[in-house]
Amino acid sequence: MASSADITVAVVAGEVSGDMLAGRLLAGLRPHLPEARFHGIGGPRMAEQGFVSDVPMDTLTVRGLFEIIPRYREIKGIQNALRDRLIAEKPDVFIGADYPGFNLGLEMQLREAGIPTMHFVSPQIWAWRGGRIKKIQKAVSHMLVIFPFEEEIYRKAGVPVTYVGHPLAEMIPMEPDEAAARRLLGIPEDARVVTVMPGSRMGELRYLAAPFVAAVSLLAKRDPALRFVVPMAGERQRQYFTQLVREAGLSDVQIDLVDGQSHTAIAAADAVLVASGTATLEVALFKKPMVIAYKVMRASWEIMRHMGYQPWIGLPNILAREFLVPEFLQHAATPEALADAVWKQLEDVPGRLKLVQRFTDMHHSLLRNSAEEGAAAVMRVIQSSKAS
């Protein structure tokens, strides 16, 4: 194979979770390709591996089906410009890190132009929009999947696939240290702690922060000694949440807003109130009871609820194939329902012990060296392309 200085790897991540996944993949790839050029669209985790983002990643971050409409032309313009640049450049491989609405269309055009394409993290075709497998067959040279049951789906569809494990299963310890997390946050070890995670994006906060704050108020009335920890993704999110807390008159409730530190906040918890998404898997890997909530624009919800294939939306329940933890979707995510469910998680000690065992088994099933496994698959694709 040519010197790594002659290799170009193009990657697109459209949001924080994709940046984290791609960052770990590039970390595994860099020792194989010490002088290669990594560029495309990405965030700080990718930049740590020498990745150059041609466009700021946050220009792509949109949530929901209808929320994208006002920005469609802008995002389509970014996609077209990147497509033209990459077709002219002909990188040795293109890797789409999640973000399927953007990446699959780009991958299809690049593959048609003779560029090998990989996609890291399967779209949730097992949950909804299963017809996308036909587009994936055309768009993707090789799929990297993070859940074990996904391998069979792609093998049956004739799409080359590698199960690499979930990077979070490596990052999170099998036996988290709750006492150490509480010391870091300045919380007494004997306190009862609820961690509240209404989402990292403003779009999530606008739908979930108000019912979450109202649920905190109800829980604090049941037990005024409860401590609440709320990890905040940025200053805008902090200001928005702080305003809701002020309006709710919760100055006497022990609510600690922390910058980032989501893993520390989860590790410190007795129970977690969490927005549906990757954070639910993080909570499961920390072996914590949780209550999952999901709310979006009404029009988006009406479409999505008719397209689902299974009764679960939270990743821990999907992996378990049962309702291990409660979910409250859209109109069901009322403050009363959320508070009641969190209270039950706090009080149900036998249930908590059962969850610890189930989540430990889940952790083992997801544990691989994802950076090395993924990098090896990327190297095989590059070498195959060079040989042909």
C-alpha positions in Angstrom: 0.0 0.0 0.0 1.1 3.6 -0.6 2.7 5.7 2.1 0.1 7.0 4.5 0.9 10.5 3.4 -0.8 9.7 0.2 -4.0 8.6 1.9 -7.1 10.8 2.4 -10.0 9.8 4.6 -13.1 12.0 4.4 -15.6 11.9 7.3 -18.9 13.6 8.0 -20.4 13.8 11.5 -23.4 16.0 12.0 -23.8 16.1 15.8 -22.1 15.5 19.1 -22.7 11.7 19.2 -21.3 11.2 15.7 -18.3 13.3 16.6 -17.6 11.1 19.6 -18.0 7.9 17.5 -15.9 9.1 14.6 -13.3 10.5 17.0 -12.7 7.1 18.5 -12.6 5.5 15.0 -10.0 8.0 13.9 -8.0 7.4 17.0 -7.9 3.7 16.1 -7.0 4.5 12.5 -4.3 7.1 13.1 -1.6 4.6 14.1 -2.2 2.8 10.8 -2.1 6.0 8.9 0.1 8.4 10.8 0.5 10.9 7.9 -2.9 10.6 6.3 -5.2 13.5 5.7 -8.5 13.4 7.7 -11.1 16.0 6.7 -14.8 16.7 6.0 -17.2 17.9 8.7 -16.7 17.1 12.3 -16.3 18.3 15.9 -13.7 18.6 18.6 -13.3 14.8 19.3 -12.3 14.3 15.6 -10.1 17.4 15.7 -8.0 15.7 18.4 -6.9 13.2 15.8 -5.8 15.9 13.4 -9.1 16.1 11.6 -9.8 19.3 9.7 -13.5 20.3 9.5 -14.2 22.1 6.2 -17.6 23.3 7.6 -18.5 23.9 11.3 -20.4 20.8 12.5 -23.1 22.7 14.3 -24.4 24.0 10.9 -25.8 20.6 10.3 -27.5 20.0 13.7 -31.2 19.8 13.3 -33.8 17.7 15.2 -37.2 16.4 13.9 -38.8 15.9 10.6 -40.4 19.3 10.1 -37.7 21.3 11.9 -35.4 20.7 9.0 -37.7 22.3 6.4 -36.6 26.0 7.0 -33.0 25.0 6.6 -33.3 22.4 3.8 -31.7 24.6 1.1 -28.8 25.6 3.3 -28.0 22.0 4.3 -28.5 20.7 0.7 -26.1 23.4 -0.5 -23.5 22.2 2.0 -24.0 18.6 0.9 -23.7 19.5 -2.8 -20.5 21.5 -2.3 -18.9 18.8 -0.2 -19.9 16.2 -2.9 -18.3 18.2 -5.7 -15.1 18.7 -3.7 -14.8 15.0 -2.8 -15.6 13.7 -6.2 -12.8 16.0 -7.6 -10.4 15.0 -4.8 -11.3 11.2 -4.8 -10.5 10.3 -1.1 -9.5 6.7 -0.5 -12.6 6.2 1.6 -15.6 8.2 2.8 -17.0 7.5 6.2 -20.4 8.8 7.2 -20.6 8.9 11.0 -24.3 8.4 11.8 -26.4 11.4 10.5 -28.1 9.2 7.8 -30.4 11.9 6.4 -27.4 13.8 5.1 -24.8 11.0 4.8 -26.7 8.3 2.9 -27.5 10.6 0.0 -23.9 11.8 -0.1 -22.6 8.3 0.1 -24.8 7.2 -2.8 -23.4 9.9 -5.0 -19.8 9.3 -4.0 -20.1 5.6 -4.5 -21.5 6.1 -8.0 -18.3 8.2 -8.6 -16.1 5.3 -7.6 -15.3 6.3 -4.1 -15.5 3.5 -1.4 -18.1 4.5 1.2 -18.5 3.3 4.8 -21.3 4.2 7.2 -20.6 4.0 11.0 -23.8 3.3 13.0 -26.7 1.8 11.3 -29.8 3.9 10.9 -32.6 2.5 13.0 -34.1 0.5 10.2 -35.1 -2.1 12.8 -37.2 0.5 14.5 -38.8 2.5 11.6 -38.3 3.3 7.9 -37.0 -0.2 7.1 -37.3 0.6 3.4 -34.0 2.6 3.7 -32.2 -0.8 3.5 -32.6 -0.4 -0.3 -30.9 3.0 -0.3 -28.1 1.6 2.0 -27.5 -1.3 -0.4 -26.8 1.3 -3.1 -25.0 3.8 -1.0 -22.7 1.9 1.4 -19.7 -0.3 0.5 -19.3 -1.4 4.1 -21.4 -0.9 7.2 -20.0 -0.6 10.7 -22.6 -1.5 13.3 -22.6 -1.0 17.1 -25.3 -3.4 18.2 -24.9 -7.2 17.8 -28.3 -7.9 16.3 -27.7 -5.5 13.4 -25.1 -7.8 11.7 -27.7 -10.3 10.6 -29.9 -7.6 9.1 -27.1 -6.4 6.8 -25.8 -9.9 5.9 -29.3 -10.8 4.8 -29.4 -7.7 2.7 -26.0 -8.4 1.1 -24.3 -5.4 2.6 -20.7 -6.1 3.9 -20.8 -5.5 7.7 -18.6 -5.5 10.7 -19.9 -5.4 14.3 -17.4 -3.2 16.2 -19.2 -3.0 19.6 -20.4 0.2 21.1 -17.6 2.7 22.1 -19.6 3.8 25.2 -19.2 0.2 26.5 -15.5 0.8 26.6 -15.6 4.3 28.0 -17.9 3.5 30.9 -16.5 1.2 33.7 -18.3 -2.0 34.3 -18.6 -1.1 38.0 -19.0 2.7 38.2 -17.8 4.5 41.4 -20.9 6.3 42.7 -19.1 7.6 45.8 -16.3 9.2 43.8 -18.8 10.8 41.5 -20.6 12.4 44.4 -17.4 13.6 45.9 -16.5 15.3 42.6 -19.9 17.0 42.6 -19.9 17.9 46.3 -22.9 15.7 47.1 -23.1 13.8 50.4 -22.7 10.0 49.9 -25.9 9.3 51.8 -28.1 11.7 49.8 -30.8 10.5 47.4 -29.9 11.9 44.0 -32.0 12.3 40.9 -30.1 13.2 37.7 -32.1 15.1 35.2 -31.1 15.0 31.5 -33.5 16.9 29.3 -31.2 16.8 26.2 -28.1 18.5 24.9 -29.8 20.3 22.0 -32.0 23.3 22.3 -34.7 21.6 20.3 -34.9 18.9 22.9 -34.9 21.4 25.8 -37.8 23.3 24.3 -40.0 20.2 24.5 -38.7 18.4 27.6 -37.2 21.0 30.0 -40.6 22.4 31.2 -42.1 19.0 32.1 -38.8 17.8 33.6 -38.7 20.9 35.8 -42.3 20.4 36.8 -41.5 16.8 37.7 -38.6 18.0 39.8 -41.0 20.3 41.7 -43.4 17.4 42.4 -40.6 15.1 43.5 -39.2 17.7 45.8 -42.6 18.0 47.5 -42.5 14.3 48.2 -39.0 14.4 49.6 -37.6 17.9 50.3 -34.2 16.3 50.9 -33.8 15.0 47.4 -30.8 16.3 45.4 -31.1 17.0 41.7 -28.1 17.2 39.3 -28.6 18.6 35.8 -25.7 18.4 33.3 -25.8 21.2 30.8 -24.3 21.0 27.3 -23.7 24.7 27.0 -24.4 28.3 28.2 -27.6 28.7 26.1 -29.0 25.5 27.6 -28.0 26.5 31.1 -29.7 29.9 30.8 -32.9 28.4 29.3 -33.1 25.7 32.1 -32.2 28.3 34.8 -35.1 30.5 33.7 -37.6 27.6 33.9 -36.4 26.8 37.4 -36.8 30.4 38.4 -40.3 30.6 37.0 -41.2 27.4 38.8 -40.2 29.0 42.1 -37.8 26.2 43.0 -35.2 28.4 44.8 -35.5 26.1 47.9 -34.9 22.9 45.9 -31.4 21.5 45.8 -30.7 21.6 42.1 -27.1 21.6 40.9 -26.5 22.6 37.3 -23.1 21.4 36.1 -21.3 22.1 32.9 -21.0 18.9 30.9 -19.9 16.1 33.3 -22.8 14.0 32.2 -21.1 10.8 33.1 -20.2 12.0 36.5 -23.8 13.2 37.0 -25.2 9.8 35.9 -22.7 7.9 38.1 -23.8 9.9 41.1 -27.5 9.2 40.7 -30.0 6.9 42.4 -32.3 7.4 39.4 -32.2 9.3 36.2 -34.9 11.2 34.3 -33.6 11.3 30.7 -34.5 12.3 27.2 -34.7 9.4 24.7 -31.5 9.0 22.7 -27.9 7.9 23.3 -28.0 9.2 26.9 -30.4 6.3 27.7 -27.7 3.8 26.8 -25.2 5.7 28.9 -27.5 5.5 31.9 -27.9 1.7 31.3 -24.2 1.2 31.1 -23.8 3.1 34.4 -26.4 0.5 35.7 -28.9 3.1 36.9 -32.7 3.0 37.0 -34.2 5.5 34.6 -37.4 7.0 33.2 -37.3 7.9 29.5 -39.2 10.7 27.9 -39.6 11.8 24.3 -41.4 14.8 22.8 -41.1 16.5 19.4 -43.2 18.8 17.2 -46.7 17.5 16.9 -46.6 17.1 13.1 -43.3 15.1 13.4 -44.8 12.9 16.1 -48.0 12.1 14.0 -45.8 10.8 11.2 -43.3 9.0 13.4 -45.8 7.1 15.5 -47.3 5.5 12.4 -44.0 4.4 11.1 -42.6 2.6 14.1 -42.1 -1.2 14.0 -41.7 -1.9 17.7 -43.2 -0.8 21.0 -39.9 0.6 22.5 -38.1 3.9 21.8 -35.4 3.8 24.5 -32.2 2.0 23.6 -32.1 -0.1 26.8 -35.6 -1.5 26.1 -34.8 -2.1 22.4 -31.7 -4.1 23.3 -33.6 -6.0 26.0 -36.7 -6.5 23.7 -38.9 -5.6 26.7 -39.8 -2.6 28.9 -37.0 -2.8 31.4 -37.6 0.8 32.2 -40.6 3.1 31.7 -41.1 5.3 28.7 -43.4 8.3 28.3 -43.9 9.6 24.8 -45.3 12.9 23.6 -48.6 13.7 25.5 -48.0 10.9 28.0 -44.8 12.7 29.2 -46.6 14.8 31.8 -44.9 16.1 35.0 -47.2 13.9 37.1 -46.4 10.7 35.2 -42.7 11.4 35.1 -42.5 12.2 38.8 -44.5 9.1 39.8 -42.2 6.9 37.7 -39.0 8.4 39.0 -40.4 8.0 42.6 -41.1 4.3 42.0 -37.5 3.8 40.7 -36.2 5.4 43.8 -38.3 3.3 46.1 -38.0 -0.1 44.4 -34.8 -1.6 45.8 -35.4 -5.1 44.4 -36.2 -3.7 41.0 -32.9 -1.7 41.1 -30.9 -4.8 41.8 -32.5 -6.6 38.9 -31.8 -3.7 36.6 -28.1 -3.7 37.7 -27.8 -7.4 36.6 -29.6 -6.9 33.3 -27.6 -3.8 32.5 -24.4 -5.6 33.4 -25.2 -8.3 30.9 -26.0 -5.7 28.3 -22.7 -4.0 28.9 -20.8 -7.2 28.3 -22.7 -7.8 25.0 -21.6 -4.4 23.7 -18.0 -4.5 24.8 -15.4 -4.7 22.0 -12.3 -2.7 21.1 -14.4 -0.6 18.8 -11.6 1.7 17.7 -9.4 -1.2 16.6 -12.2 -3.3 15.1 -13.5 -0.3 13.2 -10.0 0.8 12.0 -9.3 -2.7 10.8 -12.4 -2.7 8.7 -11.5 0.7 7.3 -8.0 -0.5 6.4 -9.5 -3.5 4.6 -11.7 -1.2 2.5 -8.8 1.1 1.6 -6.5 -1.8 0.8 -9.2 -3.5 -1.4 -9.7 -0.3 -3.2 -6.0 0.2 -3.8 -5.7 -3.3 -5.1 -8.6 -3.1 -7.6 
